[in-house]
């Protein structure tokens, strides 16, 4: 009820004598209608479609208040927060918003004693989706930093099941955003090719209510058995770290590094431990995904080192018996320029060779990319070479994928060295060259972006899961590089 001038309704109330008598009988301490009628009025006002010009006011409710430009009292919709406990409007010098729908509200009052209900609130139209960046067929935020007990999400990994279901794995940093802050491993799944994702779950072996452990997720899928293997690099938050790559570092690695391999036979529903090794030859840690060779052999790329110990070089870890046992190959050598091999990814080339692509940050150059080839399924590697076309950007992990006969690489490509401008590049000649023109490069995310994992959907789309905006993980798909599309763009 309006509490401005004293009883102006005696002269100007539009509802006439009946409403005036009602207000007199109730006084100024309550609504001039009964609770049921007031509920009908409030329901009408609270419908966003009825007061669509005031989307920021929150819940709205009906009350009698002054008519603009006069001293008359009329029914209007007000923000509920501006009404007192008696449902009367509290005058404000600058009221948040007032939705004047007097004639409709008066009609509701007139019908309160009848079964005639006010107009129903129409179902709002679904929000218009944000426009997709050029070249993408979908884009979705899968993990949002600041939710589910995670300040930041990092180190993505992606699995496509034969059913078409996608599984996304990530590191959840629980308290802080640094590399040595408490972590769990989380997973989300999509049954519609990445257009929507389930609520995330915590992998049980990484659940850490004491917030004292470090974790990392790398996966490989065995199409022969339907098993997912996950390679964790567990360690304690307060463990000391070594930065030496000498033999003493190798000795420390044998003591402190471990590769804990987990297996799921129900697409992440449950997990069992396969092996936990601290053997010097197998020590290390990996990122993103491994590959399965035509004969069934599973191969994953590992850097020489882990959360605990830093060591130069990389190697392959493989299984010839569907994950029962795992063997580590020979490590890569340093390049002639002294560039190291660090976080790495691998792909199977059309000729049966394995290509390893790695981050490199030694030899006085901190933004190099190096590659190496293996003609023996990862047992040994050629001397790494610097990939000049992919160098000069951020010092950061990158992801490699063979898809539809071509080779793809994703990395943040900012010439100032910032982790931003996530870009997918394509090589049509098995990695011999990486052109940078518009037909061979697609900017997926122009903002802050870092580690990524390439994959594909059951629709045949190229997919990428990546660290976005310094705390989230996003997923996108594209057909930009499909040869039919490329030929059209070239014309």
C-alpha positions in Angstrom: 0.0 0.0 0.0 1.2 3.5 -0.8 2.4 5.4 2.2 3.1 8.8 0.7 0.3 11.4 1.1 -2.3 10.7 3.7 -5.4 8.9 2.2 -5.2 10.4 -1.4 -7.6 7.5 -2.4 -10.5 9.5 -0.9 -10.3 11.8 -4.0 -8.5 9.9 -6.8 -8.6 6.1 -6.4 -9.5 4.5 -9.7 -11.2 1.5 -8.1 -14.0 3.7 -6.6 -16.0 3.3 -3.5 -15.6 -0.5 -3.2 -11.8 -0.4 -3.1 -11.8 2.7 -0.9 -14.0 1.0 1.6 -11.8 -2.0 1.5 -8.7 0.1 2.2 -10.4 1.9 5.0 -11.4 -1.3 6.6 -7.9 -2.7 6.4 -6.1 0.5 7.3 -2.5 1.2 6.2 -1.0 -1.9 7.7 -1.8 -4.6 5.2 -2.7 -5.4 1.6 -6.2 -4.2 0.6 -7.0 -7.7 -0.8 -7.0 -11.1 0.9 -4.0 -13.4 0.8 -5.4 -15.5 -2.1 -6.0 -12.5 -4.3 -2.6 -11.0 -3.3 -0.9 -14.3 -4.4 -2.6 -14.0 -7.8 -1.3 -10.5 -8.2 2.2 -11.3 -7.1 2.3 -14.3 -9.4 1.4 -12.1 -12.4 4.0 -9.5 -11.5 6.7 -12.1 -10.9 6.4 -13.5 -14.4 9.4 -12.2 -16.3 7.4 -12.0 -19.6 4.9 -9.6 -18.0 7.5 -7.2 -16.7 10.2 -8.0 -19.3 11.5 -4.4 -19.2 12.8 -5.0 -15.7 15.0 -8.1 -15.9 17.4 -7.0 -13.2 14.9 -6.4 -10.4 14.6 -10.0 -9.2 11.3 -11.1 -7.7 8.4 -8.7 -8.3 5.2 -8.3 -6.3 2.0 -6.2 -6.5 1.2 -3.3 -4.3 -0.7 0.0 -4.3 1.5 3.0 -4.9 1.5 6.5 -6.4 0.8 7.0 -10.0 3.6 8.9 -11.9 2.9 12.6 -12.2 0.0 12.6 -9.8 -1.1 11.9 -6.3 -3.4 9.0 -7.3 -2.8 5.5 -5.9 -2.8 2.6 -8.4 -1.9 -1.0 -8.5 1.7 -1.6 -9.8 4.4 -4.2 -9.8 7.4 -3.4 -7.5 10.6 -5.3 -6.6 9.6 -7.5 -3.7 12.6 -6.2 -1.7 11.1 -2.7 -1.7 7.9 -3.9 0.1 7.6 -4.0 3.8 6.2 -6.9 5.8 2.7 -5.6 5.3 3.1 -5.7 1.5 3.3 -1.9 1.3 5.8 -0.1 -0.9 8.5 1.7 1.0 9.0 5.0 -0.9 12.6 5.4 -2.3 14.2 8.5 -3.7 15.5 6.3 -6.6 13.4 3.1 -6.7 15.0 0.2 -8.5 12.2 -0.3 -11.0 8.5 -0.1 -11.1 6.4 -2.0 -13.6 3.1 -0.2 -14.2 0.5 -2.7 -15.4 -2.5 -1.1 -13.6 -5.4 -2.1 -15.9 -4.3 -5.8 -15.8 -3.9 -5.8 -12.1 -7.2 -4.1 -11.5 -8.9 -6.8 -13.7 -7.2 -9.5 -11.5 -8.6 -7.8 -8.4 -12.1 -7.6 -9.9 -12.0 -11.4 -10.6 -10.5 -12.5 -7.3 -13.8 -13.7 -6.0 -14.5 -15.8 -9.2 -12.8 -18.9 -10.6 -11.4 -16.7 -13.5 -7.6 -16.9 -13.2 -5.2 -14.3 -14.4 -3.3 -14.9 -17.7 -0.8 -17.7 -17.3 2.9 -16.8 -17.5 4.1 -17.8 -20.9 7.1 -20.1 -21.2 10.1 -17.9 -22.0 11.8 -18.6 -25.3 15.2 -20.4 -24.9 18.1 -18.0 -24.8 19.7 -17.3 -28.1 23.1 -19.2 -28.1 26.2 -17.1 -28.3 27.6 -16.9 -31.9 30.3 -19.5 -32.5 33.8 -18.4 -33.4 34.4 -18.7 -37.1 35.2 -22.3 -38.2 33.7 -24.1 -35.2 30.7 -26.3 -35.2 30.2 -26.3 -31.4 31.8 -24.8 -28.3 31.0 -25.7 -24.7 32.4 -24.9 -21.3 32.9 -28.3 -19.7 34.6 -27.5 -16.4 34.2 -24.0 -14.8 36.8 -22.9 -12.3 35.4 -21.8 -8.9 32.9 -24.7 -8.9 32.9 -28.2 -7.4 35.6 -27.3 -5.0 38.1 -26.5 -7.8 39.8 -23.2 -8.1 41.2 -24.1 -11.5 41.2 -27.0 -14.0 44.2 -28.1 -15.9 45.8 -30.9 -18.0 42.9 -32.2 -20.2 42.5 -35.7 -21.7 39.8 -36.9 -24.0 38.4 -40.4 -24.8 35.9 -41.3 -27.6 34.1 -44.6 -26.9 32.7 -46.8 -29.7 29.2 -45.8 -28.5 29.9 -42.2 -29.5 30.2 -41.1 -25.8 33.0 -38.7 -25.0 34.8 -38.7 -21.7 36.8 -35.6 -20.5 39.4 -35.9 -17.8 41.0 -33.1 -15.9 43.1 -32.1 -13.0 41.1 -30.2 -10.3 43.3 -27.8 -8.3 41.5 -27.5 -5.0 43.3 -24.8 -3.1 45.4 -22.4 -5.2 46.3 -22.6 -8.8 50.0 -23.5 -8.7 51.6 -26.7 -9.9 52.1 -27.9 -6.3 48.7 -27.2 -4.9 46.3 -30.0 -3.8 44.6 -31.8 -6.7 42.0 -34.4 -7.6 41.1 -35.9 -10.9 37.6 -35.2 -12.3 35.7 -36.6 -15.2 32.6 -35.5 -17.2 30.9 -37.3 -20.1 28.9 -36.3 -23.2 26.4 -38.4 -25.1 25.6 -35.8 -27.8 29.0 -35.3 -29.4 30.2 -32.7 -26.9 27.2 -30.3 -27.2 26.4 -30.9 -23.5 28.2 -32.5 -20.6 27.2 -34.3 -17.4 27.9 -33.0 -13.9 31.5 -33.8 -13.1 32.6 -36.7 -10.9 35.7 -37.3 -8.8 37.8 -40.3 -9.7 37.7 -42.3 -6.4 41.4 -43.1 -6.3 42.2 -39.3 -6.4 39.6 -38.2 -3.9 41.6 -36.1 -1.3 39.6 -34.6 1.6 42.9 -33.7 3.3 44.1 -31.8 0.3 47.6 -33.2 0.4 48.3 -34.9 -3.0 49.2 -34.1 -6.6 47.7 -35.9 -9.6 47.8 -36.0 -13.3 45.6 -37.7 -15.9 46.8 -39.3 -19.2 44.6 -41.8 -21.0 44.6 -44.4 -23.7 41.6 -46.4 -24.9 41.9 -50.1 -25.9 39.3 -50.7 -28.7 39.9 -54.4 -28.5 38.8 -54.8 -24.9 36.9 -51.5 -24.2 39.2 -50.7 -21.4 40.4 -47.2 -20.5 43.9 -46.9 -19.0 44.7 -43.8 -16.9 48.2 -42.9 -16.0 48.5 -40.9 -12.8 51.6 -39.2 -11.4 50.7 -39.2 -7.7 52.8 -37.3 -5.2 52.6 -35.4 -2.0 52.1 -31.6 -2.0 54.9 -31.0 0.5 57.5 -33.3 -1.3 60.7 -31.6 -2.2 61.5 -31.1 -5.9 64.7 -31.4 -7.8 65.6 -29.5 -10.9 68.7 -31.3 -11.9 68.8 -33.5 -14.9 72.0 -35.3 -13.9 72.5 -38.9 -12.8 71.7 -37.8 -9.3 68.3 -36.7 -10.6 67.8 -40.1 -12.1 68.5 -41.7 -8.8 66.1 -39.4 -7.1 63.5 -40.2 -9.8 63.9 -43.9 -9.0 63.0 -43.2 -5.4 60.4 -40.5 -5.9 58.7 -40.8 -9.2 55.9 -43.3 -9.8 53.6 -44.2 -12.6 50.3 -45.4 -11.2 48.2 -47.1 -13.9 44.5 -47.5 -13.4 42.0 -49.4 -15.5 38.2 -49.0 -16.1 36.2 -51.5 -18.0 32.9 -49.6 -17.8 33.8 -46.2 -19.3 34.9 -44.6 -16.1 32.2 -46.0 -13.8 34.7 -47.9 -11.7 38.5 -48.2 -11.5 41.1 -50.8 -10.4 44.8 -50.5 -10.0 46.9 -52.2 -12.6 50.4 -51.3 -11.6 52.4 -48.8 -9.6 56.0 -48.7 -10.8 59.0 -46.7 -9.6 61.5 -48.4 -12.0 64.0 -45.9 -13.3 63.4 -46.9 -16.9 59.7 -46.4 -16.7 59.6 -43.3 -14.5 58.0 -40.2 -15.9 54.6 -38.7 -16.5 52.4 -38.1 -19.5 49.7 -35.7 -20.7 46.7 -35.9 -23.0 46.3 -39.3 -24.8 48.2 -42.3 -26.1 47.4 -44.3 -29.3 46.6 -47.9 -30.2 48.5 -49.4 -33.1 46.8 -51.6 -35.8 48.1 -54.8 -34.0 46.5 -53.8 -30.7 49.7 -52.4 -29.0 49.0 -49.5 -26.7 51.6 -46.7 -26.7 51.7 -43.6 -24.5 54.3 -40.8 -24.5 56.0 -39.9 -21.3 58.5 -37.2 -20.4 61.5 -38.2 -18.3 60.4 -36.8 -15.0 57.3 -36.2 -13.0 55.7 -33.9 -10.5 58.6 -34.6 -8.2 61.7 -34.7 -10.4 62.7 -32.7 -13.5 64.7 -34.6 -16.1 65.3 -34.0 -19.8 64.1 -36.3 -22.5 61.0 -38.4 -23.3 60.2 -42.1 -24.0 57.3 -44.3 -24.9 55.6 -46.6 -22.5 53.7 -49.5 -24.2 51.8 -52.7 -23.6 51.6 -55.7 -26.0 49.1 -57.6 -23.9 46.2 -55.2 -23.5 47.5 -53.5 -20.3 48.7 -56.5 -18.3 52.3 -55.4 -18.5 54.0 -52.2 -19.5 57.5 -51.6 -20.9 59.4 -48.4 -21.3 61.4 -47.7 -24.5 64.7 -45.8 -24.9 64.7 -42.1 -24.1 65.2 -39.4 -26.7 68.5 -37.8 -27.2 69.2 -34.0 -26.9 69.2 -32.1 -30.2 72.4 -30.7 -31.6 71.4 -27.3 -30.4 70.9 -28.6 -26.9 67.1 -28.2 -27.0 65.5 -30.5 -24.5 62.5 -32.8 -24.9 59.8 -32.1 -22.3 56.0 -32.5 -22.3 55.1 -34.5 -25.4 52.4 -36.0 -27.6 52.5 -38.7 -30.3 50.6 -39.8 -33.3 50.7 -42.8 -35.7 51.7 -41.8 -39.3 50.3 -43.4 -42.4 53.6 -45.2 -43.0 53.4 -46.9 -39.6 56.0 -44.7 -37.9 55.3 -42.8 -34.7 55.8 -39.1 -34.5 56.6 -37.5 -31.2 56.1 -33.7 -30.8 57.4 -32.0 -27.6 57.8 -28.8 -25.8 61.4 -27.6 -25.5 62.9 -24.9 -23.4 66.6 -25.4 -23.1 69.6 -24.4 -25.2 68.9 -20.7 -24.6 65.6 -20.9 -26.5 62.5 -21.2 -24.4 59.9 -21.4 -27.1 61.0 -24.3 -29.3 59.1 -27.2 -30.5 61.0 -30.4 -31.3 59.9 -33.7 -33.0 61.3 -37.2 -33.2 60.4 -40.3 -35.3 60.3 -43.9 -34.2 60.3 -46.7 -36.8 60.1 -49.5 -34.2 56.8 -48.6 -32.4 58.5 -46.4 -29.7 61.4 -48.6 -28.8 63.9 -46.0 -30.0 63.8 -42.4 -31.5 65.6 -40.4 -34.0 67.6 -37.3 -32.9 64.9 -34.6 -32.2 64.7 -31.7 -34.6 63.5 -28.3 -34.0 60.1 -27.6 -35.7 60.6 -24.0 -36.8 57.1 -23.5 -38.1 55.7 -24.3 -34.7 58.3 -22.6 -32.6 58.4 -19.0 -31.3 55.1 -19.2 -29.4 54.3 -19.8 -25.7 56.4 -22.3 -23.7 53.6 -24.8 -23.2 52.3 -28.3 -23.9 50.8 -29.1 -27.3 48.6 -31.9 -28.6 49.1 -34.1 -31.7 46.5 -36.2 -33.5 46.2 -38.1 -36.8 42.7 -37.6 -38.2 41.2 -38.4 -41.6 44.6 -38.9 -43.1 46.1 -35.6 -41.9 48.1 -34.6 -38.9 46.9 -31.9 -36.5 48.6 -30.0 -33.8 47.1 -27.6 -31.2 49.0 -25.1 -29.1 48.7 -21.4 -27.9 50.2 -19.4 -30.7 50.9 -15.9 -29.3 54.1 -14.3 -30.7 54.7 -12.4 -27.5 55.0 -15.7 -25.7 51.8 -15.5 -23.7 49.6 -18.5 -23.2 46.8 -17.3 -25.5 45.4 -17.7 -28.9 44.8 -21.4 -29.0 45.3 -22.5 -32.6 45.0 -25.8 -34.5 47.4 -26.4 -37.3 47.2 -29.1 -40.0 50.0 -30.8 -41.9 49.0 -32.6 -45.1 52.4 -34.3 -45.5 52.7 -36.3 -42.2 54.5 -33.5 -40.4 57.1 -32.6 -43.0 55.7 -29.0 -43.1 53.2 -27.0 -41.1 51.9 -24.1 -43.2 50.4 -21.1 -41.3 48.0 -19.7 -44.0 44.3 -19.6 -43.4 43.6 -23.0 -45.0 46.0 -24.6 -42.5 45.4 -22.8 -39.3 42.3 -22.1 -37.2 42.2 -19.9 -34.1 39.9 -21.7 -31.7 40.1 -19.3 -28.7 41.7 -15.9 -28.9 41.7 -15.4 -25.1 44.0 -17.0 -22.5 44.6 -20.6 -23.3 47.2 -23.2 -22.5 47.3 -27.1 -22.4 45.0 -28.9 -24.9 43.9 -32.4 -25.9 42.9 -33.1 -29.5 40.3 -35.8 -30.3 37.4 -36.6 -32.5 33.6 -37.2 -32.3 31.5 -40.0 -33.6 30.3 -37.5 -36.2 33.8 -37.3 -37.7 34.5 -33.8 -36.3 37.9 -32.8 -35.1 37.6 -31.9 -31.4 39.7 -30.2 -28.8 39.5 -29.9 -25.0 41.6 -27.0 -23.7 42.4 -24.8 -20.8 40.6 -21.5 -21.2 40.5 -18.2 -19.4 43.1 -19.2 -16.8 40.7 -21.5 -14.9 38.2 -23.4 -17.1 38.2 -26.2 -19.6 36.3 -25.8 -22.8 35.5 -28.2 -25.7 35.0 -27.4 -29.3 34.5 -29.2 -32.6 35.2 -28.2 -36.2 35.0 -29.4 -39.8 37.1 -26.5 -40.9 39.9 -28.7 -42.2 37.8 -31.2 -44.0 39.1 -31.4 -47.6 35.7 -30.5 -49.1 35.5 -27.4 -47.0 39.1 -26.5 -47.7 38.6 -26.6 -51.5 35.6 -24.3 -51.1 37.7 -21.8 -49.1 40.5 -21.9 -51.6 38.2 -20.6 -54.4 
